[in-house]
Amino acid sequence: MSFGPRQEYRLSGSGGQGLQLAAVILAEAATAIGKEVVQTQSYGPEARGGASRSEVIISDWPIDFPELESPDVTLCL
């Protein structure tokens, strides 16, 4: 999947659904093929069931602004 030199992904859902792990796997896969990557995560204090969000930015060039501007892909569980 290719959207251009910068791709932004947002994964959101409930804690315990594997969103954080999915984001880490996506980020590591992009790093393995030589891309620049930023991965952030946010979650509540609950072990399971609380709000969970992870964001991944993948770029061909160094990432100067590590926040999502306009996600290319949003996954909501």
N, C-alpha and C positions, 0 to 999 in steps of 0.2 A: 504494500500500500504506500503510495507516495503522493503527497499533497504539495510539495515544494521544499524549499530549503529549511523551513521551520515547521515542525508538526507539533501540535498541542493536544494532549489527551487528559480528560477528567474522568475519574472513576469515583462513583459515590454510591453509598448504600448504608447498610447496618454493619456494625462490628461483628467479626466472625465469619463473614462471607468470603474472605480471601482477597479483598481489594488491595490491601497493602502489599501482599505477596505478588499479586498480578502486576502491580506497578513496578515492583523491584525487578521482576523477571523481564518485563518490557524494557526497562532501563538498561539492564545488563545485556540483553540481546542487542540493543542499539549500540552500546559501548563496544561490544565484540566485533561489530562491523565498521568501527572507526568513527562513529558519530559523536557529537558533543551532546551531553545529556544532563538535565536537571530533574530530580525527582523529589517531590515534597509530599508530606502526609499530615493529616489532621484527624484526630479522633477523640472521642469523649473518654471519661475515666472508667466507663463500664467495660468489663471484660468482653461481653457480647451484647449485641442489641442496640448499642448507642450509635450515634451518627459517626460515619467514617467517610473520609474523602482522601483521595490521592491524586496528584497531578504529575504528569510527565511531559517534559519538553525535549524534543529531539531536533537537532539542527546539524547542518553541514558546516556551520561556522561557529566560533565561540558565542556563547549566550550571554549577552550583556544585560538583559532584563529577565530575571528568573521567575517572573509571574506570568500566568496565563493572560493573554490579551483577548483571544477569540478561539476557543477550543475547536479543533477540527473533528474530534471524536469525543462524545460524551456517553459514558456507560452508566446507567442508573439501575441498581438492583433493588 
